[in-house]
Amino acid sequence: MAVIDRTFDVAIGGAGPVGLMLAAALAEQGARVAVFEAGPPPQWSPEHPDIRISSLTPASRRMLERVGVWPAIAERRLGPFEAIHAWDAGGARLRFHAADLEQPALGYLVEHSLLQTMLDQRLHAHWGGSVLCRYDCRIDEARTEPSRCRLRLGDGGTARARLLVAADGAGSALRQQMGIGVSGRSYGQHGLVATVRPSKSHGRIARQRFMPGGPLALLPVQDDLCSIVWSLPDEEAKRLQSLDDTAFLAALTDASEAVLGPIRETGPRHLFPLRSQQADSYVAPRFALVGDAAHVIHPLAGQGVNLGLLDAAALAQVVGEALQEGVDPGAYPQLRRYARWRRSDNLPVQWLMDGFHWLFSNSDPVRQLARNLGFLATERLPPAKRLFTALALHSGAHLPRLASEKIRTPTQARE
Ligand SMILES: Cc1cc2nc3c(=O)[nH]c(=O)nc-3n(C[C@H](O)[C@H](O)[C@H](O)COP(=O)(O)OP(=O)(O)OC[C@H]3O[C@@H](n4cnc5c(N)ncnc54)[C@H](O)[C@@H]3O)c2cc1C
């Protein structure tokens, strides 16, 4: 493949779900974009479900619809869920139903590789002239100058852009190169992730049991399979990962209180370390952070990708408006507008996740009482339930246009 030496409006480091969504949203605004990804092109397998599965909110669905990839995802493999049942080891219960909120679903389980493959295909098919996607090509070095950013690429090429965006994940090397620090801490937990087959149908219900060691989520995917995210103290997670299948299935059935009967089969088990992390700043001159490069939260409410997709939509909106007005899209005042907008939305979600973790991941009787009262109040008080649901579904006035409930984009208008 030819080594490049070109100038773009925006260069993106990282083709995870957030980097690719940003590229699509920017292309939708008419920007010239390059995406550089350290790893190989995404590959989705129709036969074997990806172990990385995320729960997407209706707001994320709207964004994916508006950049034209949702139908391709929905016709391949999708796990919509119409209710959420949460309960606690002490017996408190909480239920949410899509019908009560006049929504077709409360969320959708989508494999990472499917999301990335469909976004990548869309970028090539629809915006191939204005978007360059280069895989196996990490950004080795980035340097900002007053009027542009210069990149040295892993394949020996170079590129220039008016704005560089780091979408390179929690350990972002680009963030470190720009001298932006992070504050955060480990939760002392790992997320054990696997695809399992219970004996009973999941009935399109997402289930979560809160236990002193951490929550266990049983999330409905196709064909009565469930994706599990089991947050466990570090050593316990390693122990459960190393059990043979029979012993692991027994432990999982027990932890789920056999709510779906005995769990009969398990796929490979993977561990992810769990952290809470915020970048000290989301922007620097000619530089912005999106997704996990900017913030990492506990997966207990399945919000990480969703927040990242909203970052992408907000940044694309700010850049698009700058381009339309003939303003430099990498100018610091534009970027600060993006940073204020997204930080004020992301921080409360992070505090809420940290609060849930503090309240649920222990067996202290005072916190047990607070949990029971909290569940009871939320179950019985419609305004409290509505507040939680609005937070979980990302409905509200702050949404970027791409995620809003009202508008149509040029792509939607054309199709
Ligand atoms: C156990 C677990 C369960 C989760 N469940 C959910 C869920 O249900 N719902 C949800 O919304 N979120 C969930 N999350 C969070 C979600 O997985 C992350 O928020 C999401 O993957 C972040 O996407 P991203 O695109 O920002 O980063 P990533 O997916 O980490 O992608 C970063 C990309 O950058 C590339 N890269 C790195 N360095 C460079 C470089 N120098 N140059 C070029 N490319 C580079 C990497 O190869 C990678 O492809 C979960 C997380 C965990 C750990």
The ligand as an SDF file (V2000), in Angstrom:
LIG
                    3D

 53 58  0  0  0  0  0  0  0  0999 V2000
  -16.0380   -5.6900   30.6440 C   0  0  0  0  0  0  0  0  0  0  0  0
  -16.5250   -4.4860   29.9040 C   0  0  0  0  0  0  0  0  0  0  0  0
  -17.8460   -4.4110   29.4730 C   0  0  0  0  0  0  0  0  0  0  0  0
  -18.3190   -3.2690   28.8070 C   0  0  0  0  0  0  0  0  0  0  0  0
  -19.6410   -3.1920   28.4300 N   0  0  0  0  0  0  0  0  0  0  0  0
  -20.1090   -2.0670   27.8440 C   0  0  0  0  0  0  0  0  0  0  0  0
  -21.4980   -1.9350   27.4620 C   0  0  0  0  0  0  0  0  0  0  0  0
  -22.3200   -2.8260   27.6510 O   0  0  0  0  0  0  0  0  0  0  0  0
  -21.9020   -0.7600   26.8920 N   0  0  0  0  0  0  0  0  0  0  0  0
  -21.0340    0.2580   26.6710 C   0  0  0  0  0  0  0  0  0  0  0  0
  -21.4580    1.3100   26.1690 O   0  0  0  0  0  0  0  0  0  0  0  0
  -19.7190    0.1520   27.0040 N   0  0  0  0  0  0  0  0  0  0  0  0
  -19.2390   -0.9720   27.5720 C   0  0  0  0  0  0  0  0  0  0  0  0
  -17.9170   -1.0730   27.9180 N   0  0  0  0  0  0  0  0  0  0  0  0
  -17.0000    0.0290   27.5980 C   0  0  0  0  0  0  0  0  0  0  0  0
  -16.5430   -0.0230   26.1430 C   0  0  0  0  0  0  0  0  0  0  0  0
  -15.9830   -1.2780   25.8370 O   0  0  0  0  0  0  0  0  0  0  0  0
  -15.5210    1.1010   25.8690 C   0  0  0  0  0  0  0  0  0  0  0  0
  -16.0490    2.3060   26.3610 O   0  0  0  0  0  0  0  0  0  0  0  0
  -15.2700    1.2400   24.3450 C   0  0  0  0  0  0  0  0  0  0  0  0
  -14.6440    0.0940   23.8180 O   0  0  0  0  0  0  0  0  0  0  0  0
  -14.3850    2.4450   24.0510 C   0  0  0  0  0  0  0  0  0  0  0  0
  -14.2590    2.5970   22.6540 O   0  0  0  0  0  0  0  0  0  0  0  0
  -13.1040    3.4940   22.0340 P   0  0  0  0  0  0  0  0  0  0  0  0
  -13.3520    3.4740   20.5520 O   0  0  0  0  0  0  0  0  0  0  0  0
  -13.0350    4.8050   22.7570 O   0  0  0  0  0  0  0  0  0  0  0  0
  -11.7400    2.7510   22.4000 O   0  0  0  0  0  0  0  0  0  0  0  0
  -11.2190    1.2990   22.0110 P   0  0  0  0  0  0  0  0  0  0  0  0
  -12.3470    0.3730   21.7220 O   0  0  0  0  0  0  0  0  0  0  0  0
  -10.2580    0.9310   23.0960 O   0  0  0  0  0  0  0  0  0  0  0  0
  -10.4200    1.5200   20.6370 O   0  0  0  0  0  0  0  0  0  0  0  0
   -9.1740    2.1960   20.5890 C   0  0  0  0  0  0  0  0  0  0  0  0
   -8.4780    1.8320   19.2700 C   0  0  0  0  0  0  0  0  0  0  0  0
   -7.2890    2.6260   19.1260 O   0  0  0  0  0  0  0  0  0  0  0  0
   -6.2470    1.8290   18.5660 C   0  0  0  0  0  0  0  0  0  0  0  0
   -4.9480    2.4840   18.8880 N   0  0  0  0  0  0  0  0  0  0  0  0
   -4.3030    2.5130   20.0720 C   0  0  0  0  0  0  0  0  0  0  0  0
   -3.1680    3.2680   19.9820 N   0  0  0  0  0  0  0  0  0  0  0  0
   -3.1130    3.7360   18.7010 C   0  0  0  0  0  0  0  0  0  0  0  0
   -2.1990    4.5990   17.9780 C   0  0  0  0  0  0  0  0  0  0  0  0
   -1.1050    5.1430   18.5380 N   0  0  0  0  0  0  0  0  0  0  0  0
   -2.4380    4.8560   16.6500 N   0  0  0  0  0  0  0  0  0  0  0  0
   -3.5290    4.3310   16.0550 C   0  0  0  0  0  0  0  0  0  0  0  0
   -4.4220    3.5140   16.6850 N   0  0  0  0  0  0  0  0  0  0  0  0
   -4.2360    3.2380   17.9960 C   0  0  0  0  0  0  0  0  0  0  0  0
   -6.4680    0.4640   19.2000 C   0  0  0  0  0  0  0  0  0  0  0  0
   -5.8720   -0.5710   18.4210 O   0  0  0  0  0  0  0  0  0  0  0  0
   -8.0090    0.3780   19.2120 C   0  0  0  0  0  0  0  0  0  0  0  0
   -8.5380   -0.2310   18.0290 O   0  0  0  0  0  0  0  0  0  0  0  0
  -17.4300   -2.1910   28.5640 C   0  0  0  0  0  0  0  0  0  0  0  0
  -16.0890   -2.2670   28.9810 C   0  0  0  0  0  0  0  0  0  0  0  0
  -15.6390   -3.4130   29.6560 C   0  0  0  0  0  0  0  0  0  0  0  0
  -14.2080   -3.4740   30.1180 C   0  0  0  0  0  0  0  0  0  0  0  0
  1  2  1  0
  2  3  1  0
  2 52  2  0
  3  4  2  0
  4  5  1  0
  4 50  1  0
  5  6  2  0
  6  7  1  0
  6 13  1  0
  7  8  2  0
  7  9  1  0
  9 10  1  0
 10 11  2  0
 10 12  1  0
 12 13  2  0
 13 14  1  0
 14 15  1  0
 14 50  1  0
 15 16  1  0
 16 17  1  0
 16 18  1  0
 18 19  1  0
 18 20  1  0
 20 21  1  0
 20 22  1  0
 22 23  1  0
 23 24  1  0
 24 25  2  0
 24 26  1  0
 24 27  1  0
 27 28  1  0
 28 29  2  0
 28 30  1  0
 28 31  1  0
 31 32  1  0
 32 33  1  0
 33 34  1  0
 33 48  1  0
 34 35  1  0
 35 36  1  0
 35 46  1  0
 36 37  1  0
 36 45  1  0
 37 38  2  0
 38 39  1  0
 39 40  1  0
 39 45  2  0
 40 41  1  0
 40 42  2  0
 42 43  1  0
 43 44  2  0
 44 45  1  0
 46 47  1  0
 46 48  1  0
 48 49  1  0
 50 51  2  0
 51 52  1  0
 52 53  1  0
M  END
$$$$
